[in-house]
Amino acid sequence: MSDARLRRVQKEIKDCAKDKTSNISIDMIDESPFHLIGAFPGPPDTPYEGGYYEVDIAIPDAYPFQPVKMKFITKVYHPNVSSASGAICLDILKDAWSPVLTLKSTLISLQSLLCEPVPNDPQDAEVAKHYLADRNSFNATAKHWAQAYAQAPAHKKKNEPGKVATDAELAGLSEENVVGFTDMGFSRDQVISILKKLNYRGNNVNPQSYNAVLEELLK
């Protein structure tokens, strides 16, 4: 099995290197064919456009009869990717895996996942709540993360210096809402943490949720 696994992985790496159209790359880590780094560009017309995303790939002993293990190395703001660990919620990495799938096709599926989030089956519940509550705010935050972590270019006017995203923007929060609570004497980190936890965004900003935030801050 190990020889067959090695031949399969080596062939997949070679085939991917020959394919110049997909923009998918697969490289070995420390010359190990069973620990790899996959990479692909962020899909166009998404908040991830212009970014470059790297994925850690671990080949299990029973590959291709067991699903490959993948997690994002590059930080991604997405409902189906853990903001903390890079863990991915995608069916083909679990019970929908098939031996006919390849490393390249699986990476293409991850690229497609960036185009079409599945917020009702999230890996990161807070990000999913943001996505469902305020799509425009979510897109802005995902774009900030792409610029901060995935080398995406900041869109700016000629001769205008690039704007660095604030901690509030990276958390998908309105600076005005954050300042409204920090002006009361609460620490910025505490305010941002609680506003994220309570999804204080978009239509969720109302007197009832305002009181809930205050209750959390005063605990």
N, C-alpha and C positions, 0 to 999 in steps of 0.2 A: 504493500500500500504506500509506503513512504517513497519508493522509487517512482511509482505512478504519480503520486502527488507532486514530486519534484519536477517530473517531465511536464506535467500539466501546467504548473506555475511558470516554469521557464518559457514554455510556449506562449502563454498568455502575456508575459512581459515582453517577449520578442514581437508578438503580433501587435501589441499596443504601440511599441516603438515605431513599427512600420507605418501605422495609421497616422497620417499627417492632417486628417480632416476633422477628427473628433476633438482635438485640443486636450485630450486626456493623457496624462503621463503617469507612469508607475515606475518607481525606483526602489532599489534595495536599500535597507539600512544595515550598515556594517557588513555588507556582502552576504546577508542572509536572505535566501529566497522566500523565507516564511515570515519575515517581518519587513513590511514595505511601506512606502509613502505614495499615496495616490494624490493627484492634484488636477484641478480643472478651473476654468474661469467662471466667474459669476454669470448667470444667464442674462441676456439682454432684456431690456424693458422690465427689469425687476430692481428692487433696492440694492441687490447684490452685484449689479452690473459694474464692471471695471475692477472688481475684486479678484483675488487669486486664492483659492481655497485648498488647503492641504488636509489629507485624511490619513490617519494611522490605520494600517491594515495588518491584521494578524491572521495567518492561515492555520486553521485547526488541523489536528492530526488526520481526521477523516475527510478532509476536503477532497473532492467537491461534494461529498455526500452530507456534510455538515455545512451550515452557512458560514461564510467568512465573517470575521469580527472587524467592524469599522467604527471609528469615532473621529470627529473633526478635531484636528490640531488647531486650525484657525478658529478663533472665536466667531460665532455666528448668532445673530439675533433672529430666532426662528422658533415657532411653536413646537416643532418636532425635533429640536436639537437642544440639549442641555446647555444653558449659558455658562454653567460652572465646569462641567466635565467634558463636553463635546459628545456625550452619548446621543445616539440617534434612535428615533422611533420610526421604523420603516419595516413593513411586513416581510419584504424579501430577505431581511437580515434575521428573521425569526422563522415563523411557521410557514411562510409562503416561499421559502428558499427552494430552488430546484438545481440539480447538478448541471443543467444546461446553461445556467447563468454563468457569466464570467466576471472577472475583476473589473474589466472595462465597462461591461453592461451595468454592473452594480454601481459604479461611479457615475455613469450617465443617469441612473435612477436617482442618485443623490442630487445631481445637478437639477433634475426635473422637480425634485421635492422642493428646491428653493423657489421654483416657479409656482408651485401649487401646494401651499401649506395645508395640513389637515388639523385644524385647531381642536376638533372634537376628539382627537386621539393624541393628546400632546405628550411630549417628553418634558417640556418646561411649562407648567401650568400658568405661571405668572405672565409669560410672554404670550401664551394663547389667550388669556383674558384681555391683554392689551390689543391683540389682533382683532378680537371680536368687538371690543368696546370702541375703538377709534382707529380705523384703517389708515387714515392719513398720518396720524401720529406714529402708528406702528411703522409705516414705510419710512418716515423720517428717521426714526431711531435705528432701523435696520441699515439705512444708508450711512448714518453716523458710524455704526459699528464696521461697516465695510471700509469706510475711510480710515478708521482708527486701527483696525486689526488686519484687514485683507488688502491693504495697499491700493484701495480704490481712489481715484483722483477726486479731489474736492472741486465741485463745479463753482467757478468764480469768474467774475468779470476781469477783463484785461487790466493788468497793473493793480489789481486788488488783492491784498494778501489773503491767503487761505484762512478760514475761520475754524478754530479748534473747538470741537464740541465740548460742552460743559458736562459735568457729572449728571446733571438733571436730564440733559438731552440724551445721553447714553443710556439713561434709565427709562427713557420714553415719557418724561414728565415735563409739564409746563414750568418754566422758570418762575413765572408769576405765582403759581400755586405753591412752589417750594418756598419762595421768599415770604409768602403770606404767613407761613408757620415759623420760619426761622426768625422773623421779626418779632415773634412772641417770646423769643429767647431759647427755643429748642435748637439743638445742634443740627447742622445740615445733613450729616450722615444719618442721623436718627430719622429726620423728616423724610429723606429720600427712601430709606428702607421701608418705612411704614406706608408711604404713599404707593410704592410698588406693591407691597403686600396687599393693600386694600384696593388696588387697581383704580387709583384716584385720577381718572383720565376721562376725557370726552363727556358723554352723557352721565357718567358716574360722579361727576363733580356737582353736588347738590347739597342742600342743607343737612340732609340725613347723613350722607357720607362724610361731610365736614365734621359733624359731631362725633362720628365713629373714629375719625382720625385723631381728634382731640383726646378722646378717651384713651386711645392707644398711647399717645404721646405722654399722657399724664400718669400712666401706670408706673 
